Amino acid sequence: MPLITRQKVVAIKAEGTPGTAETLSATHGVMNCYNSTFTPDLPVVDRPSQGTYDAPLNSIQSTRAGNIAFDFDILGGAAAPYWFTHVLVPCGFSISSLTATAVGSSNTASATVAIYQDGIRKQIAGAMGNLTIPFTVGEPLQGNVDMRGKYSATTDQTLLTPTYLTADPPRVASATIELDGSALNFQSGTITIENSVVLRPDDTDPTGFLVAAITQQRVTVELDPEAQLVATRDDYGDLLSNAVANFVLTVGTTGNEITITIPNCQKIAVTDGDREGIMTHPLTLLHTGSTAMTIVSG
């Protein structure tokens, strides 16, 4: 019988021992995930023949790694949501109560991630990754994560049947977006937590790797606010003067609210744009300085 593409479940769990795969179950697949992909990274080493043989010798499979990426609903709440501990932590955040703080290259837990595909399980362990949060007016708040880890054997496993989270993700409506305390009229934007993820070599592990590590973190924001007079908001002047400002995005209401604060944002690119006849100034902001980005659930 054919295997059905859409019958997929993503499970993810932060690891108690970095690099040691967790045993995943339905309780780890509760997030509503979309567009999941598995990309193996299983290179081989060629061996040329010698003498009169034209065909090469058989190749030898080398290191064993892979990536799993997926979109997911972002939820808030009076208790720390599942994605805080099991997605944000392996993306370089520490969690304290309802606050996630970006710590970049500091040690945070890795994760075991798997896609269950109509009877097949594809998994990576010791994984860490990158996170993007796109936001568009009127649409639900969702994230995209791309995790890189060491390859686990692909096996036949029954599709998980989780009890999914039932709350709807908050819409980007009745929301607040501010730059240095001033509201912006915008249509869409993207927050990118770009981590430099490396796999640490380990000759004692069958994959050739120990665990992933984050060696650097770069946070940027792209958004498309309406242009303003220089006296109101001097985008080009701010670019020339290397000015910084605090960026704050609040979406949802109490009980299902997310507030993202990125301090000391420098405008590193400004362009002219048009949105249905209204002038815009698309901006790229770069998080600078030692004050960390935070994500607060409420």
C-alpha positions as CSV (number, residue, x, y, z in Angstrom):
1,M,0.0,0.0,0.0
2,P,1.2,3.5,-0.6
3,L,2.3,5.7,2.2
4,I,0.3,9.0,2.5
5,T,2.4,12.1,2.5
6,R,0.1,14.2,4.7
7,Q,-0.1,11.6,7.5
8,K,2.8,13.0,9.5
9,V,3.4,13.9,13.2
10,V,6.3,15.9,14.5
11,A,7.6,15.0,18.0
12,I,10.3,17.0,19.8
13,K,11.8,16.8,23.3
14,A,14.7,18.6,25.0
15,E,17.3,16.1,26.0
16,G,18.3,15.3,29.6
17,T,21.8,14.3,28.5
18,P,23.0,16.3,25.5
19,G,23.5,14.1,22.5
20,T,21.6,11.1,24.0
21,A,18.4,10.5,22.2
22,E,15.2,10.7,24.2
23,T,12.5,8.0,23.7
24,L,9.7,9.9,22.0
25,S,6.0,9.3,22.5
26,A,2.6,10.9,21.8
27,T,3.1,13.3,24.7
28,H,6.0,14.9,22.7
29,G,3.9,15.4,19.6
30,V,1.3,17.8,21.0
31,M,2.2,20.9,19.0
32,N,0.3,21.6,15.9
33,C,3.0,21.4,13.2
34,Y,2.9,22.0,9.4
35,N,5.1,21.6,6.4
36,S,7.6,19.3,8.1
37,T,10.6,18.1,6.2
38,F,13.5,15.7,6.8
39,T,16.8,16.3,5.0
40,P,19.5,13.7,5.5
41,D,23.2,14.6,5.4
42,L,24.8,11.2,4.7
43,P,27.9,11.8,2.6
44,V,30.0,9.0,1.2
45,V,33.8,8.8,0.5
46,D,34.6,7.6,-3.0
47,R,37.4,5.1,-3.6
48,P,38.9,5.0,-7.1
49,S,40.0,1.7,-8.6
50,Q,43.5,0.8,-9.6
51,G,45.1,-1.3,-12.2
52,T,42.9,-2.2,-15.2
53,Y,39.6,-1.8,-13.5
54,D,37.4,1.0,-14.8
55,A,34.7,0.9,-12.1
56,P,35.6,2.4,-8.7
57,L,35.7,0.4,-5.5
58,N,32.6,0.6,-3.4
59,S,32.2,4.0,-1.5
60,I,32.3,4.2,2.3
61,Q,29.5,6.1,4.1
62,S,31.0,8.8,6.2
63,T,29.4,11.0,8.9
64,R,25.7,10.8,9.7
65,A,23.6,13.9,10.3
66,G,20.3,15.5,9.2
67,N,17.9,18.4,9.5
68,I,14.3,18.5,10.4
69,A,12.3,21.6,9.8
70,F,8.7,22.5,10.5
71,D,6.2,25.3,11.0
72,F,4.2,25.4,14.3
73,D,1.5,27.4,16.1
74,I,2.9,29.8,18.7
75,L,0.8,29.9,21.8
76,G,1.0,31.8,25.1
77,G,-0.5,31.0,28.5
78,A,-0.3,31.4,32.2
79,A,2.0,28.3,32.3
80,A,5.1,28.1,30.1
81,P,3.9,26.6,26.7
82,Y,5.4,23.4,25.4
83,W,7.4,25.1,22.7
84,F,9.3,27.2,25.3
85,T,11.1,24.2,26.8
86,H,11.4,22.0,23.7
87,V,11.8,24.4,20.8
88,L,13.2,27.7,22.3
89,V,15.8,26.0,24.5
90,P,17.6,24.1,21.7
91,C,17.4,27.3,19.7
92,G,19.6,29.1,22.3
93,F,17.2,30.3,24.9
94,S,17.0,29.8,28.7
95,I,13.7,29.6,30.4
96,S,12.7,31.1,33.8
97,S,9.0,30.8,34.6
98,L,7.2,32.5,31.7
99,T,10.3,34.3,30.2
100,A,12.6,32.9,27.6
101,T,15.9,34.8,27.3
102,A,18.3,34.4,24.3
103,V,21.6,33.2,25.6
104,G,23.2,32.4,22.2
105,S,26.4,30.4,22.5
106,S,25.9,29.7,26.2
107,N,25.1,26.0,26.9
108,T,21.5,25.1,26.4
109,A,19.9,21.7,26.0
110,S,19.8,19.9,22.7
111,A,16.7,18.0,21.4
112,T,15.6,14.8,19.9
113,V,13.3,15.5,16.9
114,A,11.4,13.0,14.8
115,I,8.9,13.0,11.9
116,Y,6.5,10.0,12.0
117,Q,5.4,9.5,8.4
118,D,2.6,7.0,8.0
119,G,4.5,4.1,9.6
120,I,8.1,5.4,9.2
121,R,10.1,7.3,11.8
122,K,12.9,9.6,10.7
123,Q,14.8,11.1,13.6
124,I,17.8,13.2,14.7
125,A,19.3,13.6,18.1
126,G,21.6,16.1,19.8
127,A,20.0,18.7,17.7
128,M,20.0,22.5,17.9
129,G,18.6,25.0,15.4
130,N,17.4,28.3,14.0
131,L,14.0,29.9,14.6
132,T,12.1,32.4,12.5
133,I,8.8,34.1,13.5
134,P,6.9,35.7,10.6
135,F,4.0,38.0,11.4
136,T,1.3,39.3,9.1
137,V,-1.6,41.5,10.1
138,G,-4.7,39.4,10.6
139,E,-3.0,36.0,10.4
140,P,-2.2,33.6,13.3
141,L,1.2,33.8,14.9
142,Q,3.4,30.9,13.8
143,G,7.1,30.0,13.9
144,N,9.5,28.0,11.7
145,V,12.3,26.0,13.2
146,D,15.1,24.2,11.4
147,M,16.9,21.7,13.6
148,R,20.3,20.1,12.8
149,G,21.5,17.0,14.7
150,K,23.0,13.5,14.3
151,Y,21.2,10.9,12.4
152,S,19.2,8.2,14.1
153,A,18.3,5.0,12.3
154,T,15.2,5.2,10.2
155,T,12.7,2.6,11.5
156,D,9.2,1.4,11.0
157,Q,7.0,2.9,13.8
158,T,3.3,3.4,14.1
159,L,2.1,6.9,13.6
160,L,1.8,8.7,16.9
161,T,-1.7,9.8,18.1
162,P,-1.1,12.8,20.4
163,T,-3.7,14.8,22.2
164,Y,-3.0,18.0,20.4
165,L,-3.0,21.4,22.0
166,T,-6.5,22.9,21.5
167,A,-5.9,26.6,21.9
168,D,-5.8,28.7,18.7
169,P,-2.7,30.7,18.0
170,P,-3.3,34.4,18.6
171,R,-3.9,36.6,15.5
172,V,-1.8,39.5,14.7
173,A,-4.7,41.9,15.2
174,S,-5.4,44.2,18.2
175,A,-1.6,43.7,18.5
176,T,1.1,46.2,19.4
177,I,4.3,46.7,17.6
178,E,6.6,49.5,18.7
179,L,10.0,50.8,17.9
180,D,11.4,52.9,20.8
181,G,7.9,53.3,22.2
182,S,6.3,54.6,18.9
183,A,3.7,52.5,17.2
184,L,4.3,51.4,13.6
185,N,1.7,50.9,10.9
186,F,2.9,47.7,9.1
187,Q,1.6,44.8,7.1
188,S,4.2,42.1,7.8
189,G,7.6,41.3,9.2
190,T,9.9,38.5,10.3
191,I,12.0,38.0,13.4
192,T,15.0,35.7,12.6
193,I,17.1,34.0,15.3
194,E,20.0,32.9,13.2
195,N,22.3,30.5,15.1
196,S,25.6,29.2,13.9
197,V,24.9,25.5,14.6
198,V,27.9,23.1,14.4
199,L,28.1,19.3,15.2
200,R,30.9,18.5,17.5
201,P,33.0,15.5,16.2
202,D,33.2,12.3,18.3
203,D,35.2,9.3,17.1
204,T,33.4,7.1,19.7
205,D,29.9,7.7,18.3
206,P,28.6,5.7,15.2
207,T,27.5,9.0,13.6
208,G,30.9,10.7,14.0
209,F,29.3,13.4,16.2
210,L,28.7,14.1,19.9
211,V,26.1,16.8,19.9
212,A,25.2,20.1,18.2
213,A,26.4,23.4,19.6
214,I,25.5,27.1,18.9
215,T,28.7,29.1,18.4
216,Q,27.1,32.5,17.6
217,Q,23.7,34.0,17.5
218,R,22.4,36.9,15.3
219,V,18.9,38.3,15.7
220,T,17.3,40.5,13.0
221,V,13.9,42.0,12.3
222,E,12.5,42.8,8.9
223,L,9.3,44.8,8.7
224,D,7.5,47.2,6.3
225,P,6.1,50.2,8.2
226,E,4.5,53.2,6.5
227,A,6.9,56.0,5.9
228,Q,6.8,59.0,8.2
229,L,8.0,62.6,8.0
230,V,11.6,63.0,9.2
231,A,10.3,65.0,12.2
232,T,8.2,61.9,13.3
233,R,10.5,59.0,12.4
234,D,13.8,59.6,10.7
235,D,14.6,56.2,9.2
236,Y,17.5,57.3,7.0
237,G,18.9,59.6,9.6
238,D,18.8,56.7,12.2
239,L,20.7,54.5,9.7
240,L,23.4,57.2,9.2
241,S,23.8,57.9,12.9
242,N,23.9,54.2,14.0
243,A,21.0,54.9,16.3
244,V,19.4,52.0,18.3
245,A,15.9,51.5,19.6
246,N,13.9,48.9,21.4
247,F,11.6,46.7,19.3
248,V,8.5,45.2,21.0
249,L,5.8,43.0,19.5
250,T,2.8,41.9,21.6
251,V,0.2,39.6,20.1
252,G,-2.9,38.0,21.8
253,T,-4.7,38.7,25.1
254,T,-4.1,37.5,28.7
255,G,-4.2,33.8,28.8
256,N,-2.8,33.4,25.3
257,E,-0.4,36.3,24.8
258,I,3.2,36.5,23.6
259,T,5.4,39.6,24.0
260,I,8.7,39.7,22.1
261,T,11.2,42.4,23.2
262,I,14.4,42.9,21.3
263,P,16.5,45.8,22.8
264,N,19.1,48.0,21.1
265,C,18.0,47.4,17.5
266,Q,20.0,49.2,14.9
267,K,18.6,50.0,11.5
268,I,21.1,48.4,9.1
269,A,19.0,48.8,5.9
270,V,16.3,51.1,4.8
271,T,14.6,51.2,1.4
272,D,11.7,52.9,-0.3
273,G,8.5,50.8,-0.9
274,D,4.9,51.1,-1.9
275,R,1.8,49.3,-0.5
276,E,-1.2,50.0,-2.7
277,G,-0.2,53.6,-3.2
278,I,1.0,54.3,0.3
279,M,4.7,54.9,0.8
280,T,6.6,52.5,3.0
281,H,10.1,52.3,4.5
282,P,11.0,48.6,4.7
283,L,13.5,48.2,7.5
284,T,16.1,45.7,8.6
285,L,16.9,45.9,12.3
286,L,19.9,44.2,14.0
287,H,19.9,43.3,17.7
288,T,23.1,44.7,19.2
289,G,24.7,45.1,22.6
290,S,24.6,42.9,25.7
291,T,20.9,43.2,26.7
292,A,19.3,40.0,25.6
293,M,16.1,39.4,23.6
294,T,13.2,38.0,25.6
295,I,9.9,36.2,24.8
296,V,7.3,36.3,27.5
297,S,4.2,34.1,27.7
298,G,1.1,35.5,29.5
